[in-house]
Amino acid sequence: MKVVVQRVSSADVKVESKVVGKISKGMLVLLGVSKKDTAQDADYLVDKISQLRMFEDGQGKMNLSANDVKGEFLVVSQFTLCGNCDKGRRPSFDDAAPAEKAEELYEYFVEQLRKKDFKVETGVFAAMMEVSLVNDGPVTFIIEK
């Protein structure tokens, strides 16, 4: 399981030109699920990102977590994160989880974040989406489990 986490001052996701998820200050999370991923991997990543100190304190240092700043989350499924570009010019998606498993773990991931009392918005699983964001910093991290 892989996430790309971006600190944002705002972000939204549209499907067919309609906004389906929107947040203000918080994190845009792009989530890729591979064949070998489990609920334990999702739990690890939820704990990691919810406690990740990537927001600035009064001295401009990244000392605060989403919990500390009442950050919001926009979680968007992105199977291309599981793409392998090592050979040739066309990415291989052999490691990506089948849609049913990926959706199950995606929904589980979102639910675990919500259980931590965060506002969590989402895209639409497997839809063509347009994601807009204002990356604050810019601050971007890639985390794998």
N, C-alpha and C positions, 0 to 999 in steps of 0.2 A: 504494500500500500504506500502510495506516495502522495504528498500534499505540497502544493505551492501556496505559501501564505504571504499575502501582501497587506501591509498596514495601509488602511485607506481612511480618507476623510469622508468619502462617500463611494457607493458602488450600486449598480443595479444590473439586472439581467432581464432581457426581453426575449419573448418567443412570439414570432409573427407580429412584430412591432408593438406588442403589448407588454408592459412591465409586469413581471411575475414575482420579482423579489427585489427589495431595495433596502439598503441600510445607510446609516450615517457613520460616525466614527467607529472603526472596528477593524475586522479582518475579512478580506476576500479569500476564500479557501477553494482552490481547485483540487479536486480529489480524483485520483486514479486508483482503480482496484485491479489487482492481478489475480491470476488463478490460485495462487497459494495463500492468499490473504484470509484472515480469520477475524472474528469479533474481537479477539484479544489484541490484534494489531490495531483495530479501530479504537479500542479503549486506550491503548498507549498513545496514539496520535491525538485523541481528544484531550487527554490529560496534558500532553506536551503543549499543544497550542493554547489551551485555556490558561496555562500557567506561564507561558513564554513571555519573558519580560522584553517586549519590543516597543513599548510606548514610553515616551519621554516623561521624566519627572520635571520638577521646577528648575533643575540645573541643566536640562537638556540631555541627560543620560538615559539610556534605555533601561529603566529600573522598574517599570510598571507593567503589569499584565492586563489582559482584557478584563479580568475581574476587578482590578483596581480602578480602571477608567470607565467601567460600565460599557465596555465595548460590545458591539453587535457583530454577528457573523452572517456572511452570505456564502453559502456552500453550493458549489457548482460541480456536477460530475464532469470528468474529462478523461475519457478512456485513452486519449492520445498520450497521456503521461506515461502509459505503459508501453508505448511504442519503442522499438529498438531500431536505431539508425546506424548501427555498426557496419552493416553490409549493404552494398549497393546504394541506390538513390531513393528507393521506396521503403518507408518504415514498415517493419514487421510488427504485427499486433498479436503474435502467437502467445505472448505472456499475459495479455489482457484477460480478465475474467469474463466468462459468458454473461450475457446481459442479465439473466435472472439472478445469478450470484452477485454481480456487481450492484444491481439495484437494491438487493437485500442488505448488503453491507453499507451502501450509501445511506439508505434510510436509517439503519442502525446507528451510524456515525452521527447523523443529524439529531436523532432522538437522544443520544448520550449527551450531546452539547446542550440540548434543551433541558435535560434533567439537571444541569448545572445552573439553571435559571438565567441563561443567556437568551436574548432575542436572536432567533435564528431564522433567516430567510433562505430560500432555495431557488434553484433553477428548476427545469423540468427534465427529469431523467431521460436520456437518449434523444432529446429534441435538438434541433438546430437553434442555437442561442446566440444572442449578441450581448456581450458583457462589457459594461462601461465602468471605469473606475477612476478615482483620483488617488494615485499612489502617494501617500504621505511620507516624504523623505527624499527619495524613494527608499522603502524598506521592503525587501522580499527575501523569504527563506524557502529552501526546499528541504523537506524532512521525509525520510523513508523509514519504514519498519518492515 
